[in-house]
């Protein structure tokens, strides 16, 4: 198979323009515009240009019909249920067709404008533009291979495509391929595996990568130039085991045939493993004895923590849904606090930074989220502390705050028991 990079197209971060080469050139004062809903945070979106409705009720993973727009009056709003979630004023060329692609979550919606005028390739060839519109996932690599090929010796179709960025048009042989998306420069960090996508002969298509609820795995859409959208949803989730039992227990865990944690001594924070979504069987072993098997329904694209807490004589397992999406507010860091401390069943913890509470009432076996201003980490003497009505101040630390940076995700784990508690801060995203 052959690939040839076309450098004429450029995809840029945020609300700037994505402009394709070739085509167009009409002297008309009007262009045709449609909305593509790639925003996982909204089931439907509307598009209004210069106070005129262009598209209404465009479902996630779909495209609206083209509407004519005066190129001298292009003030545009993306709306959900009548509320504007993004405004932009694009520059349009008369006589051309455009897809305005909306992406991101509530509170952080962006748009990219795709000028659909790329020159069609010769028969037997196909052109593909890759857009990473999943900023939460970070930079990504893309592979097109035969269905049974491994990635060991595979060359990337497109590499290091940052969130909000694109590859430029790539020409390849038309056909059906297996698509795999990985973390940048890490073939084992599989984010999406689609067994078959079709790149049609003499066709121009755009592969749009969209985020998932967990923030790390991704989904995809394939948009035909001036044509339809096909949506592809991944079938995997991610899960890890966190052993919070006091007293240095031996713990391990599997889900179906996938190892989540090899035998380790508590307290232990396992790493995420990619598993099939759905109701697979989770088995946790404590000191060599299996606990009652669980069958949690792990949703595709989700991140999960299997928290083992309680006592060694009576261990418990809590299935926690993790949100590893990046903060949507500039200048903030996202914290998840996981309470695995036993012996204080009715005692809710409070997370404070400089005496301001960001999490309250955190009961054992549960987790809560908070957004904390990252600027506090630069304040001399700024401290992070955990308190409970029974124990008072369980933990306080000034040096921990010094490592906090904005636009990152952290988890604070409370483990052990009230007599010998352990607190660990983990950065989840790099």
Secondary structure in CASP SS format (residue, H / E / C, confidence):
PFRMAT SS
TARGET T0000
AUTHOR 0000-0000-0000
METHOD secondary structure of the structure
MODEL  1
X C 1.00
X C 1.00
X E 1.00
X E 1.00
X E 1.00
X C 1.00
X C 1.00
X C 1.00
X C 1.00
X E 1.00
X C 1.00
X C 1.00
X C 1.00
X C 1.00
X C 1.00
X C 1.00
X E 1.00
X E 1.00
X E 1.00
X C 1.00
X C 1.00
X C 1.00
X C 1.00
X C 1.00
X C 1.00
X C 1.00
X C 1.00
X C 1.00
X C 1.00
X E 1.00
X E 1.00
X E 1.00
X E 1.00
X E 1.00
X E 1.00
X E 1.00
X E 1.00
X E 1.00
X C 1.00
X C 1.00
X C 1.00
X C 1.00
X C 1.00
X E 1.00
X E 1.00
X E 1.00
X E 1.00
X E 1.00
X E 1.00
X C 1.00
X C 1.00
X E 1.00
X E 1.00
X E 1.00
X E 1.00
X E 1.00
X E 1.00
X E 1.00
X E 1.00
X C 1.00
X C 1.00
X C 1.00
X E 1.00
X C 1.00
X C 1.00
X C 1.00
X E 1.00
X E 1.00
X E 1.00
X E 1.00
X C 1.00
X C 1.00
X C 1.00
X C 1.00
X E 1.00
X E 1.00
X E 1.00
X E 1.00
X E 1.00
X E 1.00
X C 1.00
X C 1.00
X E 1.00
X E 1.00
X E 1.00
X E 1.00
X E 1.00
X E 1.00
X E 1.00
X C 1.00
X C 1.00
X C 1.00
X C 1.00
X C 1.00
X C 1.00
X C 1.00
X E 1.00
X E 1.00
X E 1.00
X E 1.00
X E 1.00
X E 1.00
X E 1.00
X C 1.00
X C 1.00
X C 1.00
X C 1.00
X C 1.00
X C 1.00
X E 1.00
X E 1.00
X E 1.00
X E 1.00
X E 1.00
X E 1.00
X C 1.00
X C 1.00
X C 1.00
X C 1.00
X C 1.00
X C 1.00
X C 1.00
X C 1.00
X C 1.00
X E 1.00
X E 1.00
X E 1.00
X E 1.00
X E 1.00
X E 1.00
X E 1.00
X E 1.00
X C 1.00
X C 1.00
X H 1.00
X H 1.00
X H 1.00
X C 1.00
X C 1.00
X E 1.00
X E 1.00
X E 1.00
X E 1.00
X E 1.00
X E 1.00
X C 1.00
X C 1.00
X C 1.00
X C 1.00
X C 1.00
X C 1.00
X C 1.00
X C 1.00
X C 1.00
X C 1.00
X C 1.00
X C 1.00
X E 1.00
X E 1.00
X E 1.00
X E 1.00
X C 1.00
X C 1.00
X C 1.00
X E 1.00
X E 1.00
X E 1.00
X E 1.00
X E 1.00
X E 1.00
X E 1.00
X E 1.00
X E 1.00
X C 1.00
X E 1.00
X E 1.00
X E 1.00
X E 1.00
X E 1.00
X E 1.00
X E 1.00
X E 1.00
X E 1.00
X C 1.00
X C 1.00
X E 1.00
X E 1.00
X E 1.00
X E 1.00
X E 1.00
X E 1.00
X E 1.00
X E 1.00
X E 1.00
X E 1.00
X E 1.00
X E 1.00
X E 1.00
X E 1.00
X C 1.00
X C 1.00
X C 1.00
X E 1.00
X E 1.00
X E 1.00
X E 1.00
X E 1.00
X E 1.00
X E 1.00
X E 1.00
X E 1.00
X C 1.00
X C 1.00
X C 1.00
X C 1.00
X C 1.00
X C 1.00
X E 1.00
X E 1.00
X E 1.00
X E 1.00
X E 1.00
X E 1.00
X E 1.00
X C 1.00
X C 1.00
X C 1.00
X C 1.00
X E 1.00
X E 1.00
X E 1.00
X E 1.00
X C 1.00
X C 1.00
X C 1.00
X E 1.00
X E 1.00
X E 1.00
X E 1.00
X E 1.00
X E 1.00
X E 1.00
X E 1.00
X C 1.00
X C 1.00
X C 1.00
X C 1.00
X C 1.00
X C 1.00
X E 1.00
X E 1.00
X E 1.00
X E 1.00
X E 1.00
X E 1.00
X C 1.00
X C 1.00
X E 1.00
X E 1.00
X E 1.00
X E 1.00
X E 1.00
X E 1.00
X E 1.00
X E 1.00
X C 1.00
X C 1.00
X E 1.00
X E 1.00
X C 1.00
X C 1.00
X C 1.00
X E 1.00
X E 1.00
X E 1.00
X E 1.00
X C 1.00
X E 1.00
X C 1.00
X C 1.00
X C 1.00
X E 1.00
X E 1.00
X E 1.00
X E 1.00
X E 1.00
X C 1.00
X C 1.00
X E 1.00
X E 1.00
X C 1.00
X C 1.00
X C 1.00
X E 1.00
X C 1.00
X C 1.00
X C 1.00
X E 1.00
X C 1.00
X C 1.00
X C 1.00
X C 1.00
X E 1.00
X E 1.00
X E 1.00
X E 1.00
X E 1.00
X E 1.00
X E 1.00
X E 1.00
X C 1.00
X C 1.00
X C 1.00
X C 1.00
X E 1.00
X E 1.00
X E 1.00
X E 1.00
X E 1.00
X E 1.00
X E 1.00
X E 1.00
X C 1.00
X C 1.00
X C 1.00
X C 1.00
X C 1.00
X C 1.00
X C 1.00
X C 1.00
X C 1.00
X E 1.00
X E 1.00
X E 1.00
X E 1.00
X E 1.00
X E 1.00
X E 1.00
X E 1.00
X C 1.00
X C 1.00
X E 1.00
X C 1.00
X C 1.00
X C 1.00
X C 1.00
X C 1.00
X C 1.00
X E 1.00
X E 1.00
X E 1.00
X E 1.00
X E 1.00
X C 1.00
X C 1.00
X E 1.00
X E 1.00
X E 1.00
X E 1.00
X E 1.00
X E 1.00
X E 1.00
X C 1.00
X C 1.00
X C 1.00
X E 1.00
X E 1.00
X E 1.00
X E 1.00
X E 1.00
X E 1.00
X E 1.00
X E 1.00
X H 1.00
X H 1.00
X H 1.00
X H 1.00
X H 1.00
X C 1.00
X C 1.00
X C 1.00
X C 1.00
X C 1.00
X E 1.00
X E 1.00
X E 1.00
X E 1.00
X E 1.00
X C 1.00
X C 1.00
X C 1.00
X E 1.00
X E 1.00
X E 1.00
X E 1.00
X E 1.00
X E 1.00
X C 1.00
X C 1.00
X H 1.00
X H 1.00
X H 1.00
X H 1.00
X C 1.00
X C 1.00
X C 1.00
X C 1.00
X C 1.00
X E 1.00
X E 1.00
X E 1.00
X E 1.00
X E 1.00
X E 1.00
X E 1.00
X C 1.00
X E 1.00
X C 1.00
X C 1.00
X C 1.00
X C 1.00
X E 1.00
X E 1.00
X E 1.00
X E 1.00
X E 1.00
X E 1.00
X C 1.00
X C 1.00
X C 1.00
END
